[in-house]
Amino acid sequence: MGKNEIEVYLSHLATKANVLASTQKQAMNSILFLYREVLDIPIEETIAPVKSKKPRHLPVVMTQNEVKMVLVNLYGIHRIIAKLIYGSVLCLMNISA
């Protein structure tokens, strides 16, 4: 297995297996370690596979109505704590804005 086969395998991980960029990078480093340290076969050429795309994470935010529903269903000390935390976060958001 040479440079081309390694690139094909790593590109397959990105395109067909849909692995994360960190997984693809770990696979590449593992293969390079295997060749360099175990098999004692240097790979002089630069390996440039198709890169995995970084996942796009959208933040999870509760609407005001959802927050009200949660607060209405809490009682006693739990309600007080939740209101304090929620109010504190709103305060911090206004200060930093």
N, C-alpha and C positions, 0 to 999 in steps of 0.2 A: 504494500500500500504506500503510495507516494503522495506528493503534494496535491495532485488532481483528485485522487480518491478521497483524501481528507477534506478537501473543499466541497466535494459533492456530498459527502456524509453530513458535514456541518450545515450546508445549505438545505439539505433534506430536513434536518431538525427544525430549521427556521420556517420553511415553506410548507412542508407536509405534516410534521409532527406538532407544529405550532407551539414550540417551547419558548420560554421567556429568554430574553437576552442573557440573563445571568446563567441560565442552564446551558445555553449554547457556548458561552465563554468558558464555563467550567469543563465542558466536554472537550473544547479545543485545548485548554491547558492540560487536561488529563492525557490526551493523545500526545501532545508535545513532550510531557514528562515521560511517558512510556517510551517514546522513541529516543529521547536524550539520555535518560538515566538507566532504563532497564535494557533496552535493545542496543544502546550505544550507536544509534544511527542518527547523525545530525541532519536536521532539515534546515538547509541554508536559505531557501526561498521563503518569501513572505506568503502566508496563507491568508487569503481574502475571500471567505465564503459570503453568501448572501446573509445579511444581518437580520436577526430577529427584531421585530418591532416592539417597542416598549408599550406596555398596556396603558390605555388611557383610563385613569380612574377618576370618576366624578365624585365629588364630595357628597356625603349623605347628610342632608339637612332636613330637619323637621319643620313643617309649616307652623304658623302661629296656632291654627286650629288643632293640629296634632299635639302641640305642647299643652294647650288648654285642656284637651281630653285627658292627657296624662296627669296633669296637676289636679283636675277635678276628681280623679279616681284614687288619689293618694290621701291618706288621713294621718293626723297626728304629727309626730316628729318627722316622719318621712316627707310629708307635704311641706313642712317648714324648710327642711334641708334642700329639697328640690327647688323651692322658690328662691332660696338664698343663692344656690348655685346658678340658676337660670338668670337671676337678676345681676349677679356678679359678672357673668359672661357678657351680658348686654352692656354693663357699665364699662368693661374693658374694651369692648368693640367701639364704643363711642369715644373713648379716650384716645385710642390708637388711630382713629379715622381722621 
